[in-house]
């Protein structure tokens, strides 16, 4: 499955993405808000890609965000997690070169729209650390309304637990 939006192609993960994923994991901003653990090597990236590409369990959908002109250029990742009973959570990251271009917002909007229409989801939640201001802007621009603050709800890359903002979008929004 591939989904497109202006300036963006959401496509399945490929083994060939492993070096770019490994580079992304080494970016301090991605490592802080999307920790992958201590083992950061090509084998770990391949395992991650293959897990993300396998949707057979029905609990997640994950796509690479790529350049529509050259789909080999990785811009980021967008995924639905915890898909169950009409609900899901969405997560994303972008490589440094793609930041500030609206890639994360476009990816979240496009995958959410597909999930509401094709999966029949009714609610998608988006959580981010309160300290991650850029992620808050993505949520707001993608139409996810702020619902509250979850106190010390998630441990991030520096090992600390952070308060998170909870945003959500409904299929009727």
C-alpha positions, 0 to 999 in steps of 0.5 A: 500500500502506498499513500500520497500527499503533496510533497510526500509518499507514504510507502512500505518499509524496505530492507534497503531503508536500514542504513537511513533508519540507523542514521535517523536513530543516531540523530539526538532529537530522534533518540530523545523522543523515539528511543530504540534502546542500546543496540543501534546497529544495522541488524537492529535496524533490519529487525525493526524494519521487518517488524514494522513492515509486518502488519499481519497481527492487525495491531499496527500499521507503519509506513516510511515517509519518503520523497515522492520524486525519489522514494529511496530518500527517507524523510521519516516514519509514521505509524498507528499503534494499539489498533483495537476496537475502533481506536489507535495511537499515532506516532512519527518522526522526521529526519533532520533534513525534512524538519520544518517542511510540514512532512510530519503533519502531512504524514499524520493527516494522510495516515489518519484519513486513511485509517478513518476511511479504510480501517473504520477507526473512530478515534486516534490519540497522539501523545508527546512529551510536553517538552517536545514543542515541535510535536505539539505543533504537529498535533495541532496542525494535523487537527488533533485537539488537546485533551489533557496532560498525562503526568510522568506517563512515558520514559524517553531516551534520556531515561527520565519520565516526562509529562505528556500532552494527550491529543486526539482526533475523531472520525467525525472531526 
